[in-house]
Amino acid sequence: MATPKPSNPGVRRPVDLARRHGLSAQAVRNYERDGVLPPAERTATGYRRFTEVHAKALSAYLALIVGHGHAAGGDIMRAVNRGEIETALRTIDNGHGLLHRDRETLDAVEAAVTTLTAAEPAPQGRGAVPISVLAHRLGVRPATLRKWESAGILRPERDRVTRHRVYSPDDVRDAELAHLLRRGGYRLDHIAGVLRRVRDAGGAEPLAASLGQWRRRLTERGRAMLTGAARLADYLDTGAGDQPSRALTSEAKTTRLSE
């Protein structure tokens, strides 16, 4: 049996919302079931009736996940639909805080990589050194290097016989980078993140080549957050968040529509 089409353009079937965003009708139903969309009223035969408010909620959610990710985007929408605006805003604040931290990390990596790639290359064949030699080279105490290891900055191997720490040329490079960043005032956990980037890239020079792409991704993420905020503001203007499930309009209460 053919499903009736909306007699009121303000009320929509799941498929009407889905087509606008290239989704399936089932995905829209799932979003409502999971609390990402406000509850839809139903006809006497159980069919959902969505409104323009639901369309704005869906638009907000899809924009939020681009900037904040699926988990955080879902948390934001569910909090709004429960009437917990402060909770939603805290989640958004946290996302912006993470983006700010990523920008700081990128700035640190760019400064450090510039210094490392401009330095003279390490002598070929240089072997591993003990902690005392590396500490003397950097002008720090051995306890400092052990602290950096605990923070995940350094990963020295152990001598098979003595079990003493030995630092490979790559470890020395990482220690020099960590020392540079510490002088710049960066926290240990921040430095550990920088070193992970260096290792994943295979060294300072390959990482330098990818920094532009990394910065473009951060810019895209920041712009996506702005778009998500604007779409969420449109949704909030409908009255969403004033109280739980308030986002249903009077139009949905008076119009009957089957899926």
C-alpha positions as CSV (number, residue, x, y, z in Angstrom):
1,M,0.0,0.0,0.0
2,A,1.4,3.4,-0.9
3,T,2.3,5.7,1.9
4,P,0.5,9.0,2.0
5,K,2.5,12.1,1.3
6,P,2.4,15.1,3.6
7,S,-0.6,17.4,3.3
8,N,1.3,20.0,5.3
9,P,4.8,21.0,4.1
10,G,5.9,21.6,7.7
11,V,5.4,17.9,8.5
12,R,7.7,15.2,7.0
13,R,8.1,11.5,6.7
14,P,11.5,9.9,7.7
15,V,12.3,9.6,4.0
16,D,11.7,13.3,3.5
17,L,14.4,14.2,6.1
18,A,16.7,11.4,4.8
19,R,16.7,12.5,1.2
20,R,17.9,16.0,2.1
21,H,21.1,14.7,3.6
22,G,21.7,11.5,1.6
23,L,20.6,9.2,4.4
24,S,18.4,6.3,4.6
25,A,15.0,6.6,6.2
26,Q,16.1,3.9,8.7
27,A,19.0,6.1,9.8
28,V,16.6,8.9,10.6
29,R,14.5,6.5,12.7
30,N,17.6,5.3,14.5
31,Y,18.6,8.9,15.3
32,E,15.2,9.5,16.8
33,R,15.4,6.2,18.7
34,D,18.9,7.1,20.1
35,G,17.8,10.5,21.3
36,V,19.8,12.5,18.7
37,L,16.5,13.8,17.3
38,P,13.6,14.8,19.7
39,P,10.8,12.3,20.1
40,A,8.4,12.2,17.1
41,E,4.7,12.0,17.7
42,R,2.9,9.1,16.0
43,T,-0.3,8.6,14.2
44,A,-2.9,6.2,15.6
45,T,-1.3,3.5,13.5
46,G,2.2,4.1,14.8
47,Y,3.8,6.1,12.0
48,R,6.2,8.8,13.0
49,R,5.4,12.5,12.2
50,F,8.5,14.7,11.8
51,T,8.4,18.5,11.6
52,E,10.7,21.3,10.5
53,V,12.1,21.2,14.1
54,H,13.3,17.7,13.5
55,A,14.8,18.8,10.2
56,K,16.8,21.4,12.1
57,A,17.8,18.9,14.7
58,L,19.1,16.5,12.1
59,S,21.0,19.3,10.3
60,A,22.6,20.4,13.6
61,Y,23.7,16.8,14.5
62,L,25.2,16.1,11.1
63,A,27.1,19.4,11.2
64,L,28.3,18.8,14.8
65,I,29.8,15.4,14.0
66,V,32.0,16.8,11.3
67,G,33.7,19.1,13.9
68,H,33.3,17.2,17.1
69,G,33.0,13.5,16.0
70,H,30.0,11.1,16.3
71,A,30.3,10.5,20.0
72,A,30.5,14.1,21.1
73,G,27.9,15.2,18.5
74,G,25.5,12.7,19.8
75,D,26.2,13.7,23.4
76,I,25.5,17.4,22.6
77,M,22.2,16.6,20.9
78,R,21.0,14.2,23.6
79,A,21.8,16.8,26.3
80,V,19.8,19.5,24.4
81,N,16.9,17.2,23.9
82,R,16.9,16.5,27.7
83,G,16.9,20.2,28.4
84,E,20.5,20.1,29.7
85,I,21.9,23.1,27.8
86,E,24.9,23.5,30.2
87,T,25.9,19.9,29.6
88,A,25.8,20.4,25.9
89,L,27.8,23.6,26.0
90,R,30.4,22.0,28.2
91,T,30.9,19.3,25.6
92,I,31.3,22.0,22.9
93,D,33.8,23.8,25.1
94,N,35.8,20.7,25.5
95,G,35.9,20.2,21.7
96,H,37.2,23.7,21.2
97,G,39.8,23.1,24.0
98,L,41.0,20.0,22.2
99,L,41.3,21.9,19.0
100,H,43.3,24.7,20.7
101,R,45.6,22.1,22.2
102,D,46.1,20.5,18.8
103,R,47.0,23.9,17.3
104,E,49.6,24.4,20.1
105,T,51.0,21.0,19.4
106,L,51.3,21.8,15.7
107,D,53.0,25.1,16.5
108,A,55.5,23.2,18.7
109,V,56.2,20.6,16.1
110,E,56.8,23.2,13.4
111,A,59.2,25.1,15.6
112,A,61.0,21.9,16.7
113,V,61.2,20.3,13.3
114,T,62.6,23.5,11.8
115,T,65.4,23.4,14.4
116,L,66.1,19.7,13.9
117,T,66.1,19.7,10.2
118,A,68.4,22.7,10.1
119,A,70.9,21.1,12.5
120,E,73.9,19.1,11.2
121,P,73.1,15.5,10.5
122,A,74.1,13.0,13.2
123,P,77.3,11.0,12.4
124,Q,76.6,7.8,10.6
125,G,77.0,4.7,12.6
126,R,76.8,6.4,16.0
127,G,75.9,3.7,18.5
128,A,73.7,3.7,21.5
129,V,74.7,5.7,24.6
130,P,74.0,5.2,28.3
131,I,71.8,7.6,30.3
132,S,74.8,9.4,31.8
133,V,76.2,10.3,28.4
134,L,72.9,11.6,27.1
135,A,72.2,13.5,30.3
136,H,75.6,15.2,30.0
137,R,75.0,16.0,26.4
138,L,71.7,17.8,27.2
139,G,72.9,19.3,30.4
140,V,70.2,17.6,32.5
141,R,70.2,15.1,35.3
142,P,69.6,11.4,34.6
143,A,66.5,11.6,36.8
144,T,65.1,14.1,34.3
145,L,65.5,11.5,31.5
146,R,63.8,8.8,33.6
147,K,60.9,11.2,34.3
148,W,60.6,11.8,30.5
149,E,60.5,8.1,30.0
150,S,57.7,7.7,32.5
151,A,55.8,10.4,30.6
152,G,56.1,8.5,27.4
153,I,58.5,10.9,25.8
154,L,61.5,8.5,25.6
155,R,61.5,4.8,25.0
156,P,65.1,3.5,25.6
157,E,65.9,-0.1,25.4
158,R,67.7,-2.0,28.2
159,D,71.1,-3.7,28.0
160,R,70.5,-7.4,28.0
161,V,73.2,-8.0,30.6
162,T,73.2,-5.0,32.9
163,R,69.6,-4.0,32.3
164,H,70.8,-0.4,32.1
165,R,69.0,2.1,29.8
166,V,70.6,2.6,26.4
167,Y,69.6,5.3,24.0
168,S,69.7,4.8,20.2
169,P,70.4,7.6,17.8
170,D,66.6,8.0,17.4
171,D,66.2,8.2,21.2
172,V,68.9,10.9,21.2
173,R,67.0,12.8,18.6
174,D,63.8,12.5,20.6
175,A,65.6,13.7,23.7
176,E,67.0,16.7,22.0
177,L,63.5,17.6,20.7
178,A,62.0,17.1,24.2
179,H,64.7,19.3,25.7
180,L,64.0,22.0,23.1
181,L,60.3,21.9,23.9
182,R,60.8,21.9,27.6
183,R,62.8,25.1,27.3
184,G,59.9,26.5,25.4
185,G,57.6,25.8,28.4
186,Y,55.7,22.9,27.0
187,R,54.2,20.3,29.4
188,L,55.4,16.7,29.4
189,D,52.2,15.2,28.1
190,H,52.2,17.8,25.3
191,I,55.8,16.8,24.4
192,A,54.8,13.1,24.4
193,G,52.2,13.9,21.7
194,V,54.7,15.7,19.6
195,L,57.1,12.8,19.8
196,R,54.4,10.4,18.7
197,R,53.9,12.5,15.6
198,V,57.6,12.4,14.8
199,R,57.8,8.6,15.3
200,D,54.7,8.0,13.2
201,A,56.1,10.1,10.4
202,G,59.4,8.2,10.4
203,G,61.5,11.2,11.6
204,A,61.6,14.9,11.6
205,E,62.1,15.4,7.8
206,P,59.1,13.3,6.7
207,L,57.0,15.0,9.4
208,A,58.0,18.5,8.1
209,A,56.5,17.6,4.7
210,S,53.1,16.7,6.2
211,L,52.8,19.8,8.5
212,G,50.9,21.8,5.9
213,Q,48.3,19.1,5.5
214,W,48.0,18.8,9.3
215,R,47.3,22.5,9.6
216,R,44.7,22.4,6.8
217,R,42.9,19.6,8.7
218,L,42.8,21.7,11.8
219,T,41.4,24.7,9.9
220,E,38.7,22.5,8.3
221,R,37.8,21.1,11.8
222,G,37.6,24.7,13.2
223,R,35.3,25.8,10.4
224,A,33.2,22.7,10.8
225,M,32.8,23.6,14.5
226,L,31.5,27.0,13.5
227,T,29.0,25.5,11.1
228,G,27.9,23.0,13.8
229,A,27.4,25.9,16.3
230,A,25.3,27.8,13.8
231,R,23.1,24.9,13.0
232,L,22.7,24.1,16.7
233,A,21.8,27.7,17.4
234,D,19.0,27.4,14.7
235,Y,17.7,24.3,16.5
236,L,17.8,26.0,19.9
237,D,15.8,28.9,18.4
238,T,12.9,26.5,17.9
239,G,12.6,26.2,21.7
240,A,14.7,23.0,21.9
241,G,16.4,22.7,25.3
242,D,13.9,24.9,27.1
243,Q,12.6,21.7,28.7
244,P,12.9,18.0,27.8
245,S,11.3,17.1,24.4
246,R,10.0,20.7,24.0
247,A,11.2,20.6,20.4
248,L,7.8,19.2,19.1
249,T,5.8,22.0,17.7
250,S,2.0,22.5,17.8
251,E,2.0,21.7,14.1
252,A,3.0,18.1,14.9
253,K,0.2,17.8,17.4
254,T,-2.5,18.7,15.0
255,T,-1.4,17.1,11.8
256,R,-1.7,13.4,11.1
257,L,0.8,11.8,8.7
258,S,1.8,8.2,8.0
259,E,5.2,7.1,7.0
